[in-house]
Amino acid sequence: MSQQVLSQKIERTCEGCGVTVVFEMVNPTDDAVTAMTRWYTIVREIADSATGRFQKLMVQACSLPCVNVAALKLEVIPSNAPDDIDLSALRQSSDPSAN
């Protein structure tokens, strides 16, 4: 073999507790694969009003107790939705003849 990959590392940081773990992905051990698959990825989509596209924001959590803390970090990220939405215009009329 003329080329061999000797190292490929993935570093994950838990957004809940702050722990950082490095996983070696070249010939990973069974324990490393098990530890890596126990992590949670939480995804939030927000609308970008400038481009009209959705953006996906992700956080990582190393354990179930950290999921709530990590998810709260996604909540404080402001969406780009306008603040002047006319809610009355969005309400459906209860009068069937109005439709």
Secondary structure, 3 states (H helix, E strand, C coil): CCCCCCCCEEEEECCCCCCEEEEECCCCCHHHHHHHHCCEEEEEEEEECCCCEEEEEEEEECCHHHHHHHHHHHHCCCCCCCCCCCHHHHCCCCCHHHC
